[in-house]
Amino acid sequence: MSAMPEEHIEASSSSRFNDYDRIAEGYTAENETSLMHAYHARPAMLELTGDVTGRRILDSGRGSGPLFSALRDRGALVTGVDASAGLLRGERPARRAG
């Protein structure tokens, strides 16, 4: 099994049929900071996952990737998919341990 580069982005359908591509930037900003996502849902999901170090996780419908990034930062090997190429491009860069 070959590893796919982190920068690889492949849309599953044409963006003209995907409304999320049109609102990707605003959706990403809202998802990062909204009370529901940033302070309730995402922390609860991360608490439920426990220790993910070395585990393979599929983040289906990952959007711009805040949960994807958090799981990766905790040591998981994460594969993320989304129908919106615009949301996939909105992912924050990986945080590197320094």
N, C-alpha and C positions, 0 to 999 in steps of 0.2 A: 504494500500500500504506500503510495507516494504522498508526501505532505504537500498541501497546497499553500502557496505563499500567502502571507497575511494580507497583502494588498489586493488579492484577487477579488474582483467584484463581477458577478454575473447575474443579470436580471432574468427572472423566469418568464417575463412577458414584456411586451412593448409598453413603454411608459405612457403612451397616449391612453391606455386603458387603466392606468393606475393613479388614482387621485392622490395617494400618499406622496408620489413624486412631486406634485404641485405644491404640497404644503410641508414638505420635508423639513425645511429650515425652522419654521415656526413650531412644528410638532416636536422636533428635537429639543428646542429651547424650553418648551413647556414641560416635556417629559423629564428633563434634567432637574427642574426646580419646583415642580408642582407639589403641593402639600400631599396629595394622594400618592404620587409615584415616589418622590424623593424621600419622604419622611414616614411613609406607612407601608405601601405595597412592596417596594424593593427591599427595604431593611427586613421586613417579615420573611420574604422569600430567601434572603441570604441567611437568616437565622435558621430557617427550616432545613437548608441544605447541609449545614454542619461543615465538617472538614472536607474540602473538595480537592485537596492536593493530589495531583496525579490522576484524577478521575476524568473520564471523557464525558462531556456534557454537550447535548444538542440544544441550542437556543433557537427554537422555531418561532418565526414572527418576531424577530429580535429588535426590529425598528432600528434606531440609531445606535443601539448597543450599550446602554448603561449597565444592564444586568450582565451582559456578555463580558464587558470590561471588568466589572467587579469580580466575577467568577474567575476570569483569567488572572487578575491581580492576586487572587487567593490560591493560585497554583493549579487550577483546572486546565485541561486541554479542551478548549471550547470551539465548537463549530457553530456558526450562526448563519441562519438563512432568513431571507425576507423577500417578498415579491417586489419591493420597492428599491430600485437601485439608488434613488435619491436618499433614502434613509440609510442604506448601507454606506454610502459615501460620507454621511454625517457622523460616523464613529469618531470618538475621541482617540487620540494616539495612545499607544500602550505606555503605561508608567513603568519605568525601568528602576530596578533597585540600584542604589548607588552607593 
